Amino acid sequence: MKKLSSVPSSQQGVALIVVLLFLILITLAGAIAVRNSTTDLRLTTSEQADVLLLNTADNSNKSIEQVINIDKNDKQAALQKSIALSSAGMFGYFMNVGAEENRGDQIVFCYRPRDAYFFRMNEATVIDPSGSSKLVTGSTSSKGFCRVSNAADFSSARNNVMTQVAVTRPSSDMVASEPFEYVPTQRSITTSNVNSSSPNFRLFSTSFLPGMTTASEEDILDCLKKPNQNAADYGYAGKDKDGKDVTKYYDQTLTQCLASKGVPAKTLVEDVKLENLLKPEKCLDYGKGTASNTISAECQKLLNISASGTPK
């Protein structure tokens, strides 16, 4: 009868250890692969979020530019420009007679590109550096600040990104410029004519992703109420330890506050100059009468005369 040989128990133990080592190595390799994949995914998500925030903030600045550089034949656009340059507009607030005291104020509003209009003062807040935030004519619940609970405040129908805009005309001590730098040629300088200079403005467009943070709506709103620059120069009404009304000053800017709350955000800052372009209009060639040269409609309106030159 043939005998069967058996494997010694010591050899079986060595084989088991080798198999376990291979299993451990395979597990470690899988864990490293998963970790690397997770890291790559996070990096990709972060880069996509950064691009989204930058593009959205840039779009708001482009929209402001389009409000001014309009097609004259577009009546709706002309109306929006008129509002922007009026005393209740984002630019006119700083330009009209007596508006010198408004220098340094920040007009804050939520960028809503899906609305039929770009800006309304009754949906904005003016932050006054003199000691408190002053509301001009705000009547809505948002008071110019983006609210996470309001779907209309999101920049797109996907409800993922918001943009808050602040427009300011820096005070003279904040802008280094040469004498008469912002005065166009062929213009007289008068205090009553807002077109006698080319005022400079500063735009702050802050885009943020409220869905990528655990911060509450009130935490985010608290950040959005903070100034965009020079936080210590902007005050707000508060109480001292004795309960008396005092002026307190901010210790963080808007962007710093959002970062401390873990809210992905990006602020785009642009300095712009509102140019008053001079476009000459030839009414009549010198030395020629109206028999062969009819006065243009623009000149008739400008000089309040008829096509033949007769005063109306």
TORPA-494823 format. One record per residue: x, z, y of N, C-alpha, C in turn. Coordinates in pm, 1 decimal, decimal comma. Each point is the difference from the previous one (the first is absolute). Example, Ala and Ser with C-alpha at 12.3 -4.5 7.8 and 13.67 -1.06 7.14 Angstrom:
// TORPA-494823
PT       n_px       n_pz       n_py      ca_px      ca_pz      ca_py       c_px       c_pz       c_py
PT     1319,0      780,0     -569,0      -89,0        0,0      119,0       90,0        0,0      120,0
PT      -35,0      -72,0      105,0       82,0        6,0      119,0      -77,0       73,0      109,0
//
This chain:
// TORPA-494823
PT       n_px       n_pz       n_py      ca_px      ca_pz      ca_py       c_px       c_pz       c_py
PT       85,6        0,0     -118,6      -85,6        0,0      118,6       88,7        0,0      123,0
PT      -41,5      -84,9       99,4       78,2      -14,2      123,9      -38,5      109,6       98,1
PT      105,0       64,5       62,1      -24,5      106,1       96,4       -4,6      -54,3      141,8
PT      -93,6       52,9       83,2      -10,6      -36,7      142,8       89,8       88,8       81,5
PT       77,4      -63,7       93,3       89,0       78,8       87,9      -77,3       45,6      123,5
PT       31,9      110,5       49,6      -64,9       55,1      120,3      101,1       11,5      113,0
PT      -52,1      -11,1      127,4       86,4       10,7      117,2       22,0      146,3       31,8
PT      120,9       38,5       20,7       27,4      140,1       33,0      -76,7       41,6      124,8
PT      -44,0      126,7        6,0      -77,1       50,5      115,0       80,3       -5,1      129,0
PT      129,6       13,6       -4,7       84,0       -4,4      120,7       -5,4     -138,7       64,2
PT       -2,8     -105,1      -81,3       -8,7     -135,5       53,6     -137,4      -26,0       63,3
PT     -106,1       55,2      -59,3     -133,3      -14,8       58,3       -6,4       64,3      138,4
PT       65,4      114,7       16,0        1,1       68,8      129,5       72,2      -81,4      105,8
PT      109,3      -64,9      -34,7       75,2      -83,6       94,9      -83,6     -118,9       44,5
PT      -68,0      -61,2      -93,8      -86,0     -114,7       33,1     -111,4       41,0       94,7
PT      -57,5      117,4      -22,0     -107,9       49,2       87,1       50,7       23,7      141,9
PT      118,9       57,2       11,4       58,6       25,4      132,3       24,9     -131,3       73,8
PT       51,8     -100,7      -72,2       27,0     -130,9       60,6     -129,7      -63,3       49,1
PT     -105,0       10,2      -80,0     -129,2      -55,8       40,8      -52,8       70,4      124,2
PT       12,4      132,7        3,9      -45,1       76,9      115,9       77,3      -38,4      126,5
PT      132,0      -20,8      -16,1       81,9      -41,1      114,9      -46,5     -134,3       54,5
PT      -29,8      -92,2      -92,6      -49,1     -130,9       43,8     -134,2       12,7       71,5
PT      -85,8       86,5      -49,5     -129,7       20,8       64,8       16,7       58,6      140,1
PT       93,5       95,1       12,6       25,7       60,0      131,3       52,5     -104,2       97,7
PT       92,8      -83,8      -46,9       56,5     -104,4       85,1     -108,2      -99,0       44,1
PT      -87,3      -37,4      -92,8     -107,7      -93,9       33,1      -95,4       63,1      100,7
PT      -29,8      129,9      -19,5      -89,2       69,8       93,1       60,6        6,9      139,3
PT      131,6       33,1        7,7       68,5        6,2      129,0        0,5     -137,1       68,6
PT       26,0     -105,0      -79,4        0,6     -135,0       58,1     -137,4      -35,6       54,5
PT     -105,2       37,1      -74,8     -135,4      -27,3       48,4      -32,7       78,0      125,5
PT       43,9      127,2        4,8      -26,4       83,0      118,8       70,7      -55,5      122,4
PT      124,6      -43,9      -19,9       75,1      -57,7      112,6      -65,7     -128,1       48,5
PT      -48,3      -82,1      -94,3      -65,4     -125,8       37,6     -128,4       27,8       78,6
PT      -77,8       98,6      -46,2     -124,1       35,0       70,2       31,4       54,6      137,9
PT      104,0       83,2        8,2       38,3       57,8      129,0       44,0     -107,8       97,3
PT       80,4      -92,9      -49,3       44,7     -110,3       86,7     -117,8      -86,0       43,7
PT      -93,4      -24,7      -91,8     -117,1      -81,1       33,6      -84,1       69,9      105,8
PT      -15,9      132,1      -15,3      -76,9       77,1       98,5       67,8       -3,7      135,8
PT      132,9       14,7        1,1       75,1       -4,3      126,1      -12,5     -136,0       66,3
PT       11,7     -106,3      -82,0      -14,1     -135,5       54,7     -138,7      -20,2       58,2
PT     -103,0       53,8      -67,4     -136,6      -13,9       48,5      -17,2       72,3      132,9
PT       60,2      119,7       10,1       -8,3       75,1      123,6       70,4      -73,0      113,8
PT      115,2      -57,0      -29,5       73,3      -74,8      101,5      -79,4     -121,6       46,3
PT      -62,2      -69,0      -95,3      -81,5     -117,0       34,3     -119,4       40,4       84,2
PT      -67,9      108,3      -40,5     -115,1       47,4       76,6       40,5       41,1      140,5
PT      113,0       69,0       11,1       48,5       42,6      131,2       31,7     -118,4       88,9
PT       63,1     -102,9      -57,7       34,6     -119,2       78,1     -126,3      -74,5       43,0
PT      -98,0      -10,7      -89,0     -125,5      -66,6       34,4      -73,5       75,4      110,4
PT        0,8      133,3       -9,0      -65,3       81,5      102,8       69,3      -17,1      134,4
PT      132,2       -6,3       -3,2       76,2      -16,1      123,6      -31,1     -133,6       67,3
PT       -7,5     -106,2      -79,7      -32,6     -132,9       54,1     -142,3       -2,5       55,1
PT      -92,8       62,3      -72,4     -139,4        5,4       44,8      -12,1       73,3      132,8
PT       68,4      112,9       13,1       -6,0       78,2      123,4       60,1      -77,2      116,9
PT      112,5      -65,2      -24,1       66,0      -75,3      106,4      -85,9     -116,6       46,8
PT      -57,8      -74,4      -95,0      -82,5     -116,1       35,8     -125,8       42,3       75,3
PT      -61,3      109,8      -43,1     -122,5       45,2       66,3       28,5       46,4      142,0
PT      108,7       74,7       17,8       37,3       45,1      134,7       32,7     -118,6       89,6
PT       68,6      -99,9      -55,9       35,1     -118,5       77,9     -124,3      -79,8       37,2
PT      -97,8       -4,3      -88,7     -123,9      -73,9       28,3      -74,5       59,8      119,2
PT        3,0      131,6       12,4      -68,2       62,7      113,7       66,5      -38,4      131,3
PT      133,1       -5,4        2,2       70,8      -40,9      121,4      -25,9     -146,8       33,1
PT       -8,4      -82,5     -103,8      -30,9     -141,1       22,4     -141,2      -15,3       56,9
PT      -91,5       81,8      -46,8     -137,3       -6,3       49,2       -6,5       36,5      147,8
PT       80,3       98,8       41,2        4,5       37,4      141,6       53,5     -115,9       83,2
PT      101,0      -67,9      -51,7       55,9     -115,8       70,3     -104,2     -110,8       13,3
PT      -78,4      -19,5     -105,7     -101,3     -105,1        2,6     -113,3       31,8       97,0
PT      -24,4      129,2       24,8     -103,1       37,8       96,0       34,5      -52,2      139,2
PT      129,6       -0,8       32,4       44,7      -46,0      132,2       22,7     -149,9        2,5
PT       67,5      -53,5      -99,6       31,1     -143,1       -4,5     -115,4      -74,8      -67,8
PT     -106,3      -18,0       73,5     -123,2      -54,1      -57,3      -16,1     -148,3       30,3
PT      -92,8      -58,8      -70,3      -46,1     -134,2       30,7     -109,3       11,9      106,3
PT       19,0      -60,8      115,1      -93,8       13,6      110,6     -140,4      -47,2      -35,6
PT       -9,1      -86,5     -100,0     -130,8      -52,5      -39,5      -77,1       95,3      -92,6
PT       66,8      102,6      -46,1      -64,1       97,2      -89,2      -59,5      111,5       86,2
PT     -129,5       -1,3       18,1      -67,3       95,2       88,6       11,1      143,0      -52,0
PT      -10,0       17,0     -132,1        9,5      134,0      -56,9      140,0       57,3       21,9
PT      102,6      -84,5      -18,9      137,3       45,1       22,2       24,1       30,5      146,9
PT      -57,5      -81,3       88,3       14,4       23,6      143,6      -62,9      133,4       39,5
PT     -110,9       34,2      -64,4      -64,8      128,1       27,6       88,2      115,6      -44,4
PT       61,1      -11,6     -117,2       88,3      105,0      -49,1      121,8       17,7       91,1
PT       52,8     -109,8       51,4      112,5        8,4       92,7      -42,5       68,6      128,9
PT     -117,6      -35,4       49,0      -50,9       62,3      121,4      -14,5      150,4      -16,9
PT      -46,2       42,1     -117,7      -14,1      142,7      -28,3      136,5       67,0       -4,4
PT       96,9      -65,8      -63,6      133,8       57,5      -13,6       67,4       21,8      135,0
PT      -29,4      -88,6       97,4       63,9        8,6      131,2      -83,3       77,3      101,7
PT     -119,9       42,3      -38,5      -85,5       76,3       91,1       48,0      144,7        6,7
PT      -58,5       76,5       89,6       40,4      140,4       14,8      -30,9       82,3     -123,5
PT      -89,4      -49,4      -85,3      -34,1       68,7     -124,3       62,6      -70,2     -119,6
PT      107,8      -74,9       24,1       66,2      -73,3     -106,5      134,5       59,8      -35,9
PT       54,7      -42,7     -112,1      124,9       55,8      -50,1      118,0      -27,0       92,7
PT       -7,0     -107,9       79,2      106,1      -30,1       97,1      -43,6       32,4      142,9
PT     -122,9      -35,2       32,9      -49,1       21,7      135,1       -2,3      146,3       39,9
PT      -14,1       89,1      -96,8        1,4      143,5       27,3      128,7       41,2       71,1
PT      109,6      -69,8      -29,8      129,9       33,8       58,2       34,5      -85,4      122,5
PT      -83,6     -100,6       31,3       38,6      -98,6      101,1      -77,9        8,7      129,7
PT     -120,9       51,6       -3,2      -83,6       -4,2      118,2       49,9       95,4      107,8
PT      -55,3      -16,5      121,1       41,8       79,5      114,3      -19,1      148,2      -30,3
PT      102,6       79,1       27,5       -6,6      142,9      -26,9       32,4       37,4     -142,2
PT       36,8      -98,9      -82,3       26,1       27,2     -141,3      143,9       44,9      -25,9
PT       79,0       15,8      105,2      138,3       43,5      -17,7        5,7      135,9      -69,7
PT      -99,5       83,4       25,2       -2,6      131,8      -61,8      -27,4       -6,7     -149,2
PT      -41,4     -115,2      -49,7      -28,3      -15,0     -142,4      125,0      -31,7      -81,2
PT      111,5      -22,5       68,9      123,6      -29,5      -71,4       30,7      111,2     -100,8
PT       37,3      -37,8     -119,4       32,1       96,8     -104,0     -117,5       33,6      -89,5
PT     -123,2      -28,7       44,3     -115,8       20,5      -86,6        6,9      -95,8     -119,0
PT      -67,1       36,7     -107,2       -7,6      -86,8     -117,0     -146,5      -24,2      -35,0
PT      -39,1     -127,0        2,3     -134,7      -36,9      -43,0        4,5      -24,0     -150,7
PT      -74,0       81,8      -74,3        4,6       -2,5     -146,0     -132,0      -52,8      -54,8
PT        8,6      -92,9      -94,6     -120,4      -50,1      -65,6       35,0      -48,0     -140,6
PT     -101,9       -7,0      -84,7       18,6      -44,5     -137,8      -17,2     -151,7       -6,3
PT       94,9      -66,2      -62,0       -2,1     -146,3      -11,2     -101,1      -41,2     -106,1
PT     -104,4      -69,4       43,8     -106,6      -43,6      -90,6      -15,5     -152,1        9,5
PT       82,0      -75,7      -72,3       -3,7     -146,2       11,0     -127,6      -63,8      -51,5
PT      -80,1       75,4      -74,9     -123,8      -56,8      -53,8     -115,8        9,0       98,4
PT       20,5       70,1      111,5     -103,3        8,0      103,0       -2,3     -127,0       83,9
PT     -109,8      -23,0       69,4      -13,6     -120,1       83,5       78,3       12,6      129,5
PT       45,5      118,7       34,3       75,5       23,4      122,8      128,8       72,1      -37,0
PT       97,9       -5,7       90,6      129,1       62,2      -29,9       10,1      141,8       55,9
PT      -52,0       20,3      120,2       19,5      129,6       65,6     -120,6       36,0       85,3
PT      -36,5      126,6       -5,1      -99,9       57,2       89,3       47,3      138,7       40,5
PT       -5,7       27,6      131,1       48,7      128,4       46,4      -84,8      115,2      -53,1
PT     -128,8      -26,7      -30,5      -83,4      108,6      -52,0       31,0       32,5     -145,3
PT       97,4      -70,8      -59,3       46,5       31,7     -134,2      148,3       33,0        1,9
PT       46,8       48,4      113,7      141,6       31,9       15,7       16,1      138,4       62,2
PT      119,6       54,2      -10,5       35,1      127,2       61,2      126,4      -19,9       82,6
PT        5,2       63,9      113,5      119,9       -3,7       83,3       72,7      133,0      -13,9
PT      122,9       -4,8      -48,8       82,4      119,0      -12,5       79,9       16,1      129,0
PT      -23,2      109,3       68,4       61,1       25,9      130,0      118,8       94,4      -16,9
PT      119,5      -40,6       39,7      116,7       86,9      -17,9        1,1      121,5       92,3
PT      -93,0        8,6       92,8        2,5      110,0       95,2      -47,3      132,7      -57,5
PT      -57,8       -1,7     -118,8      -39,2      128,4      -56,0     -110,8       -3,8     -102,3
PT      -74,3     -106,8      -10,9     -108,5       -5,2      -97,7      -37,6     -144,2      -28,2
PT      -79,9      -17,7     -104,1      -53,3     -131,8      -30,6     -130,0      -17,7       77,0
PT      -12,9     -108,6       69,6     -122,6      -22,5       76,6      -74,6     -118,9      -57,2
PT     -125,6       17,6      -22,2      -85,1     -105,3      -52,7      -63,0      -73,1      117,1
PT       17,6     -130,9        6,2      -49,5      -76,2      114,0     -150,8      -17,1       -8,7
PT      -45,4      -81,3      -91,4     -144,3      -20,7      -16,2      -38,5        2,6     -146,6
PT       85,0       59,1      -81,9      -23,8       -2,9     -144,1     -130,8       62,9      -39,8
PT      -76,5      -70,9      -80,2     -129,1       52,2      -43,5      -15,3       -3,4     -151,0
PT       97,7      -57,7      -69,9       -8,7       -8,0     -145,2       65,1      122,2      -63,7
PT      -30,3       21,4     -127,5       52,9      117,9      -69,1      150,8       -7,4      -18,5
PT       55,3     -120,0       -8,1      143,9      -13,5      -24,4       82,2       29,3      124,1
PT      -57,0      -21,0      119,2       70,4       24,7      125,7      133,3      -74,2        6,2
PT        5,1     -119,4      -56,8      120,4      -81,1        8,0       94,2       14,9     -116,7
PT      -20,3       99,6      -84,1       89,6       23,9     -112,3      -62,3      -53,3     -129,3
PT       84,1      -56,1      -85,4      -47,8      -52,8     -127,7      -46,6      114,4      -89,5
PT     -115,7      -19,8      -64,6      -54,7      101,0      -90,1       -5,1      -56,5     -141,3
PT       57,5       73,7      -93,4        6,4      -45,0     -138,8     -139,5      -16,5      -58,8
PT      -95,1       81,7       42,8     -135,4       -4,9      -54,3      -82,1     -115,9       55,5
PT       52,7      -70,4       98,4      -72,2     -112,0       61,0       57,6     -131,4      -50,8
PT      -75,6      -70,0      -85,3       49,6     -124,6      -60,0       31,0     -105,6      104,8
PT      -70,4        2,3      113,6       22,4     -100,7      103,6      134,5       16,6       68,3
PT       63,9      117,0      -16,4      128,6       24,3       64,5      116,9      -59,5      -77,1
PT      -23,6      -43,9     -124,0      107,1      -62,3      -77,7       23,1     -142,0       50,7
PT      124,6      -44,3       -8,1       36,7     -131,5       53,8      -49,7     -114,7      -85,2
PT      -35,5       26,1     -125,8      -50,4     -105,5      -87,3     -110,4       56,2      -87,3
PT      -71,9      -90,6      -65,0     -111,2       40,2      -86,8       48,1       72,9     -125,0
PT      128,3       -4,1      -29,1       53,7       69,9     -116,3        9,4      150,9       23,9
PT      -16,0       41,4      126,1        0,8      142,9       35,9      127,0       71,7      -46,4
PT      114,4      -64,1       27,9      125,3       61,1      -43,1       93,2       36,9      115,8
PT       -9,0      -69,5      111,4       93,2       24,6      110,0      -75,8       12,9      131,9
PT       48,9       89,8       85,2      -55,5       20,1      133,8      110,6      -16,9      103,3
PT      -40,6      -38,2      121,3       96,9      -16,1      108,7      -55,2       61,2      127,2
PT       75,5       93,8       54,9      -36,4       58,4      128,2       95,9      -52,8      106,1
PT      -56,1      -40,7      113,9       77,2      -63,3      106,6        1,2       90,2      122,9
PT      113,6        4,6       66,8       11,0       72,0      127,3       66,7      -92,6      100,6
PT      -61,2      -13,0      116,8       53,5      -83,7      108,3       36,0       91,5      115,8
PT      119,1      -16,1       53,5       42,1       81,2      113,4       81,7      -84,7       96,9
PT       -1,7       42,2      125,6       88,4      -59,0       99,0      101,0      106,8       37,0
PT      122,8      -13,7      -49,4       99,2      106,0       20,4       20,8       29,5      148,3
PT       24,3      125,9       31,1       29,3       37,7      137,2      131,5      -61,3       42,8
PT       21,8       -8,2      130,6      117,5      -69,2       53,4      130,1       62,9      -46,7
PT        0,2      131,1      -25,5      124,2       64,6      -42,9       29,7      -22,3     -148,2
PT      -96,6      -61,4      -72,3       20,7      -29,9     -141,9       45,9     -143,0      -21,5
PT       -0,2      -80,7      105,2       36,1     -141,1      -11,9      116,8      -31,0       92,1
PT      106,9      -48,8      -58,3      116,2      -39,7       79,7      -17,1     -145,7       42,0
PT      -17,4      -24,3      128,6      -22,1     -136,5       47,7       66,5      -19,2      134,3
PT       24,9     -125,1       31,3       58,3      -36,4      127,9     -109,1       -2,7      106,9
PT       36,5       20,3      127,4     -100,3       -7,8      107,0      -73,1     -134,0       -0,6
PT     -131,4        3,5       11,1      -87,0     -117,0        4,4        6,8      -84,9     -127,5
PT       47,1       60,4     -110,2       13,8      -76,5     -124,9     -134,3      -52,9      -48,9
PT     -105,7       76,1       21,1     -129,9      -38,0      -52,9      -89,6      -67,8      104,2
PT       60,8      -49,0      107,9      -75,8      -71,0      103,1       22,1     -149,4      -17,5
PT     -102,8      -79,4      -21,9       17,1     -144,7      -15,0       46,8      -63,3      130,2
PT       63,4     -114,0      -12,2       40,9      -73,5      119,4     -122,2      -55,6       71,2
PT       13,6      -23,8      128,3     -105,9      -56,8       83,7     -121,1       93,0       11,5
PT       22,9      130,5      -13,4     -108,4       95,0       12,6       35,0      108,5      100,9
PT      -97,5       37,2       82,2       17,3      111,9       91,2      -35,7      128,7      -74,3
PT       70,4      106,7       32,1      -24,0      126,1      -67,5      -99,4       81,6       81,0
PT     -115,3       27,7      -58,1     -101,1       81,3       66,4      -55,5      100,8     -100,1
PT      -39,4      116,5       49,3      -52,6      103,6      -88,2     -141,7      -30,6      -45,3
PT      -69,1      -85,9       75,2     -139,0      -28,9      -34,1      -14,5     -118,2      -94,7
PT      106,9      -74,6      -20,2       -5,2     -118,3      -84,8       70,1       29,2     -131,6
PT      -76,5       12,0     -107,6       59,7       32,6     -129,2       82,7     -114,8      -55,4
PT      -15,4     -119,2       56,5       75,0     -115,7      -47,1      132,8      -18,2       71,7
PT       36,0       93,2       86,7      123,5      -14,9       74,9      121,7       46,2      -79,0
PT      -19,9       48,3     -121,5      111,6       40,2      -84,4      -32,1      -34,0     -144,5
PT      102,1        5,3      -83,2      -16,6      -23,7     -143,3       22,7      131,9      -71,6
PT     -103,2       78,1      -21,2       16,7      134,2      -57,0       46,5       -4,4     -144,6
PT       77,6       99,1      -36,6       47,0       12,1     -137,4      -79,7      106,9      -72,8
PT      -22,9      -22,5     -128,9      -76,1       92,0      -82,9       74,8       25,8     -130,3
PT      -38,4      107,3      -65,2       57,9       32,4     -130,5     -114,7       16,9      -99,8
PT       11,7      -68,7     -113,2     -103,3        2,2     -103,2       52,3       73,9     -123,5
PT      -81,0       92,2      -50,5       31,0       71,1     -123,8     -110,2      -33,3      -99,9
PT       37,1      -63,4     -110,2      -96,2      -30,6     -105,9       44,4       72,4     -126,4
PT      -76,7       99,0      -41,2       34,0       81,1     -117,0      -96,0      -30,9     -113,3
PT       51,9      -60,1     -106,8      -78,8      -28,4     -119,6       31,4      104,8     -106,4
PT     -101,2       42,3      -74,1       22,3      101,9     -102,1      -96,7      -21,1     -116,1
PT       37,2       55,8     -115,6      -77,8      -14,7     -123,3      -55,0      137,0      -40,4
PT     -121,9       32,2       39,5      -55,2      132,4      -31,2      -26,4       21,8     -148,6
PT      -16,0     -109,4      -76,9      -28,8       13,9     -141,8      120,7       36,2      -84,7
PT      120,0       -3,4       57,8      121,8       29,5      -75,4       53,5      138,4       32,6
PT      -87,5       89,8       38,2       40,8      136,4       32,0     -112,3       95,8      -37,0
PT       36,0      125,3      -18,2      -99,7      103,5      -27,9      -43,6       70,5      128,1
PT       51,3      -43,2      114,2      -37,1       61,9      127,4     -147,8      -23,2       29,0
PT      -64,0       98,9       57,0     -142,6      -10,1       30,9      -21,1      -83,1      126,0
PT     -125,8      -37,6       23,0      -33,0      -77,1      118,7       31,9       78,3      126,8
PT      -25,2      128,9       -1,3       27,8       82,0      118,1      149,8       10,3       26,4
PT       80,7        5,9     -107,4      145,9        2,9       17,3       48,4     -129,6       64,0
PT      -52,9     -112,9      -48,6       39,1     -129,6       54,4      -46,2      -12,8      144,6
PT     -123,1       42,9       28,5      -53,1       -7,0      135,6       83,4       84,4       95,2
PT       43,7      115,8      -47,0       85,3       86,2       82,0      129,7      -71,4       37,1
PT       54,9      -77,9      -93,6      122,7      -76,3       28,2      -26,8     -112,8       98,8
PT     -114,1      -68,4      -16,4      -31,3     -114,3       84,8      -22,1       40,7      145,3
PT      -30,1      125,5       24,2      -20,7       48,5      135,7      130,1       32,9       71,3
PT      109,4       -3,6      -70,5      129,0       30,9       59,7       54,2     -122,5       73,3
PT       85,3       19,7      102,2       54,0     -112,8       77,2       96,8      -83,6      -82,9
PT       20,6     -122,3       44,6       88,2      -92,6      -72,7      147,4       17,4       35,0
PT       27,8       60,6      112,6      139,4       22,3       39,0        6,6      121,3       91,9
PT      120,1       53,7       15,7       23,1      112,4       90,4     -106,2      109,1      -18,8
PT       -9,6       51,1     -122,4     -107,7       93,8      -34,1       -4,9      120,1       93,7
PT      116,2       51,7       38,6        2,6      120,7       83,0      -52,7      -23,2      140,5
PT      -15,4     -127,7       40,9      -51,5      -29,6      134,3     -152,1       -2,2        4,2
PT      -63,9        2,3     -116,7     -145,7      -10,7       -5,6      -59,4      135,4      -38,3
PT      -97,2       42,9       78,4      -60,0      130,6      -22,8     -142,7       -8,0      -48,3
PT      -52,2      114,1      -39,8     -140,1       10,3      -40,2      -46,8      142,4       28,8
PT     -129,4       13,8       16,7      -56,3      131,1       33,1        3,6       90,9     -121,4
PT       45,4      122,8       19,2        7,3       96,4     -108,6      -22,0      141,1       49,1
PT       20,0       95,3      -88,8      -16,2      141,6       31,9      130,0       74,2      -28,3
PT       31,3       97,9       85,9      116,1       83,4      -28,2      -41,3      116,5      -88,3
PT       92,1       91,3      -26,2      -30,0      110,9      -90,3     -106,2       94,2       54,8
PT      -21,1       -5,0      131,8     -103,1       83,5       62,3     -133,1      -73,0       14,6
PT       -6,5     -122,8      -50,1     -123,6      -76,3        7,2      -20,8      -73,3      130,6
PT      100,6       -6,1       84,8      -11,8      -68,6      127,9       30,8     -149,0      -15,4
PT      -65,7      -81,9       84,8       23,3     -143,7       -4,0      140,1      -32,8       51,7
PT       74,1      -71,9      -79,4      135,3      -41,4       38,9       21,2     -144,8      -43,6
PT      104,5      -60,0       51,4       39,2     -134,5      -41,1      113,3       10,2     -101,5
PT      -25,1      -53,3     -117,4      103,1       -4,4     -102,5       51,6     -142,5      -12,1
PT      119,6      -14,5      -54,7       61,2     -132,4      -10,3       32,8      -30,7     -144,8
PT      -10,5     -127,0      -32,4       20,1      -43,5     -137,9      145,6       15,1      -42,8
PT       17,9       22,8     -130,1      134,6       10,0      -55,4       32,9     -117,2      -92,2
PT      -96,5      -89,5      -19,8       20,7     -116,9      -85,3      -66,4     -121,9       61,3
PT       56,3     -117,1      -28,7      -67,5     -123,8       35,1      -96,9      -35,9     -112,4
PT      -79,3     -101,7       22,2      -96,4      -44,7      -99,3       68,9      -36,7     -131,6
PT      105,7      -78,8        9,5       69,8      -46,6     -120,3       64,1      116,1      -75,0
PT       60,6       93,0       72,1       62,8      115,6      -64,0     -103,8       85,3      -72,7
PT     -116,2       13,9       59,9     -105,3       80,0      -62,3      -50,3      -65,9     -127,9
PT      -24,0     -131,3        3,0      -46,2      -69,9     -120,3      103,3       10,7     -112,0
PT      127,8      -10,1       35,6      105,9       10,4     -100,8        0,7      139,2      -62,6
PT      -23,4      103,2       80,0       -0,4      136,4      -52,5     -118,6       24,5      -92,1
PT     -108,1      -78,9       16,5     -117,5       11,8      -85,4        7,6      -91,5     -121,9
PT      107,5      -78,1      -10,1       15,4      -90,7     -112,7      -83,7     -125,1        9,6
PT      -37,3      -39,9      121,2      -81,6     -119,9       20,0       92,1     -119,6       27,9
PT       -0,8     -103,3      -85,6       81,8     -119,1       27,5      -45,0      -64,6      130,7
PT       91,8      -17,6       92,6      -35,5      -53,3      131,6      117,6      -74,9       59,8
PT      -31,2      -89,3       91,0      103,3      -75,3       73,0      -51,5      -25,2      141,0
PT       85,4       28,7       98,7      -34,7      -21,5      140,5       83,5     -114,2       56,6
PT      -68,3      -97,2       57,6       66,0     -113,7       63,5      -11,3       17,9      151,1
PT      113,7        1,9       69,3        2,9       21,2      144,7       44,0     -128,9       67,9
PT      -76,6      -43,6       98,4       33,4     -121,3       74,0      -12,1       25,8      150,0
PT       98,8      -45,5       73,6       -7,8        0,7      145,8      -40,8     -139,2       45,0
PT     -105,4       -9,3       76,5      -51,0     -129,8       44,4      -15,3       -1,3      151,1
PT        2,5     -117,9       56,3      -17,2      -16,7      143,7     -115,3      -96,1       24,2
PT      -91,6       41,5       83,1     -117,2      -81,0       31,0       34,7      -92,4      115,6
PT       27,0     -125,3      -32,7       44,1      -96,6      100,0     -118,7      -59,3       74,8
PT       15,1      -10,1      130,9      -98,2      -69,7       82,7       54,5     -140,7       27,8
PT      -42,4      -95,3      -78,2       52,4     -135,3       11,3      -60,1      -70,5      120,9
PT       84,2      -65,6       76,0      -43,3      -74,4      117,4      -16,6     -146,8      -37,7
PT     -120,2      -49,1       14,3      -27,5     -140,0      -32,3      -47,6      -70,1      126,6
PT       85,9      -83,2       61,2      -39,1      -66,4      125,2     -110,3     -102,7      -23,5
PT      -84,8      -12,3       99,1     -109,2      -96,2       -6,2        6,4      -89,4      123,5
PT       23,3     -129,4      -21,3        9,4      -93,7      112,7     -140,3      -38,7       43,6
PT      -33,8       43,0      121,0     -133,6      -29,1       50,9       -6,9     -138,1       65,2
PT      104,8      -35,6       75,6       -1,7     -126,8       72,4      142,3      -36,6       36,6
PT       37,0     -124,1      -19,0      133,2      -43,9       39,8       16,1       11,8      151,2
PT      117,1       47,0       41,9       25,9       20,0      142,7      -10,2     -133,3       75,5
PT      -73,2       -1,9      110,9      -10,3     -118,7       85,1     -107,6      -96,8      -41,8
PT      -75,5       31,0     -102,8     -104,9      -90,3      -46,4     -136,5       65,9       20,0
PT      -98,2      -80,9       29,2     -134,6       51,8       21,3      -77,2       10,0     -129,7
PT     -123,4       42,7       13,6      -83,0       19,9     -117,9      -68,0     -127,4      -47,6
PT       14,7     -111,0       75,9      -66,2     -124,3      -39,6       51,8      -49,0     -135,5
PT      129,8        8,3      -17,8       59,2      -48,9     -124,6       39,3      113,1      -93,9
PT       -8,0      123,5       45,4       38,6      114,1      -82,8     -109,8      106,0        4,3
PT      -68,2       15,3     -110,4     -104,5      102,0       -7,9       61,8      134,2      -37,2
PT      -39,2      104,7       68,8       53,5      133,2      -27,4      -49,9       45,7     -137,3
PT       93,2       52,2      -77,7      -32,5       39,4     -137,2      -99,7      115,6       -2,3
PT      -65,6       13,7     -113,3      -99,4      107,1      -16,1       64,9      137,1       11,2
PT      125,0       12,6      -51,4       69,8      127,4        8,3       25,2       39,2      145,1
PT       40,3      -98,6       82,1       26,4       28,2      140,6     -129,3       28,9       75,8
PT     -105,4      -67,9      -36,1     -128,2       27,0       63,5      -41,3      145,6      -23,7
PT       21,0       45,2     -121,5      -35,1      137,6      -32,4       94,2       98,3       67,4
PT      127,8      -34,2        2,1      100,9       88,3       58,8      -17,2       14,7      150,4
PT      -26,3     -112,2       69,4       -9,0        0,7      146,2     -142,5        7,2       52,4
PT      -96,5       -4,1      -93,6     -140,9        4,7       37,9      -35,7     -115,1       93,5
PT       35,6     -121,9      -43,5      -29,5     -119,9       78,9      -64,3     -103,5      -89,8
PT      -52,7     -104,3       61,8      -60,2     -108,2      -76,7      107,8     -100,9      -40,0
PT      -38,6     -102,6      -76,1       95,5     -100,0      -46,5       62,6      -77,0      115,9
PT      -68,3       -6,5      114,0       52,9      -71,2      118,3       80,1       91,8       91,7
PT        6,5      129,2      -34,8       76,2       92,3       82,8      -82,4       79,4       99,1
PT     -131,3      -16,7       -2,2      -86,9       73,2       91,9      -22,6      140,6      -49,1
PT       19,3      101,3       87,2      -23,6      139,3      -43,4     -143,9       18,8      -41,7
PT      -20,4       75,0     -104,8     -134,0       27,9      -50,3      -63,0      117,7       74,6
//
